[in-house]
């Protein structure tokens, strides 16, 4: 589940980034003048999709649980 929480943080950051880019595009005067800003949506979307791979893999094929080890005792 830790992987999915991390991905949800990526999704939140992606949403904020997209909102800021769209806001800046509106601020500079529309799509014609802000097309270079909107070009950043492509790599941001790729990063979001690539970061989805690991949580899906871990969900489909989870690894082994870590073995419990006995606490170490100190020799006197």
C-alpha positions in Angstrom: 0.0 0.0 0.0 3.0 2.3 0.5 3.5 2.3 -3.2 0.0 3.5 -3.9 0.2 6.3 -1.4 3.4 7.4 -3.1 1.6 7.3 -6.5 -1.3 9.3 -5.1 1.2 12.0 -4.0 2.5 12.0 -7.6 -1.0 12.4 -8.9 -1.6 15.3 -6.5 1.6 17.0 -7.7 0.6 16.3 -11.3 -2.8 17.9 -10.7 -1.3 21.0 -9.1 1.3 21.3 -11.9 -1.4 21.1 -14.6 -3.5 23.6 -12.9 -0.6 26.0 -12.6 0.4 25.5 -16.3 -3.2 26.1 -17.4 -3.4 29.2 -15.2 -0.2 30.5 -16.6 -1.4 29.9 -20.1 -4.6 31.8 -19.4 -2.5 34.6 -17.8 -0.3 35.1 -20.9 -3.3 35.4 -23.2 -4.5 32.1 -24.3 -3.5 28.9 -26.1 -1.8 30.7 -29.0 0.7 32.5 -26.8 0.9 29.8 -24.1 1.5 26.8 -26.3 5.1 26.4 -25.1 3.8 26.2 -21.5 1.3 23.5 -22.4 4.1 21.5 -24.1 5.2 20.7 -20.5 2.0 18.6 -20.0 3.5 15.8 -22.2 6.5 15.0 -20.1 4.5 15.5 -16.9 2.0 12.9 -18.1 4.7 10.5 -19.1 6.3 10.7 -15.6 2.9 10.1 -14.0 2.3 7.0 -16.2 5.8 5.7 -15.7 5.4 6.1 -11.9 2.3 3.9 -12.1 4.2 0.9 -13.2 5.8 0.0 -9.9 2.6 0.1 -7.8 0.8 -2.1 -10.3 3.6 -4.6 -10.4 3.8 -4.8 -6.6 0.0 -5.3 -6.4 0.0 -8.0 -9.0 3.0 -9.8 -7.7 3.9 -8.9 -4.1 7.3 -9.9 -2.8 7.9 -12.1 0.3 7.2 -10.7 3.7 10.4 -9.8 5.6 11.4 -12.5 8.1 11.1 -11.7 11.8 14.5 -11.8 13.5 15.1 -12.3 17.2 16.4 -9.3 19.0 20.2 -9.4 19.6 21.5 -9.9 23.0 24.7 -8.3 24.2 27.3 -10.5 25.7 28.9 -9.2 28.9 
